[in-house]
């Protein structure tokens, strides 16, 4: 099994999984969706009663229920350095909460204004500041205010979707587009090029060429429009994979971690099997 990177950006990745099987491709997909750890807000403390801001008194009321604000904070992507943080249950603090297993954010704003994710101030390193600063949390009117302490801890999406790092994780069999008989008459070339919804084909000097076969979605339009001259096959040993992240981890970190987790799971499974024998 091998991986050939086609596109690697900070938050999205496209690659070919080579010499593998559909079950392994699906295992990788499910690992990316459910098992990659990240930090997310898990506990929120709301200050109740009047809030004093520069000698002016504000009420700790908002147009939204506290539960909805807590939920919105939970969905904000928290920057995660996997080498710095560990699960609270495995931490030396015994789950009490310490800088190795939790991050605390302070959210203090007074209306009239819109409270954004960028208003969350980390108590600690400024590197922990939320990267997506424009996620609206709640709108405050005059004399309304919030004073919130939000605690982020590590988790995985198998527990709750707020810990889901990767989105849009999907793959398809590697398309193999071949042109069996030369398609050189102008009408057929035009029909194939125009009929392809993913613009896979080009006309190169009066000859039909499959210039971007990886974009093929197996719709079969080229086969119909070329009266069978174009043949598309799905290679079930190679897979075109793509996914995006919510920004709490980079795409490279997600891919590395998924490979590490899959490998560890396979080893643990082998040990269990030997134990049963
Ligand atoms: Zn701890």
Boltz pocket constraint, residues with backbone or C-beta under 6 A from the ligand:
constraints:
  - pocket:
      binder: B
      contacts: [[A, 88], [A, 91], [A, 92], [A, 93], [A, 94], [A, 95], [A, 96], [A, 97], [A, 98], [A, 99], [A, 100], [A, 101], [A, 102]]
      max_distance: 6.0
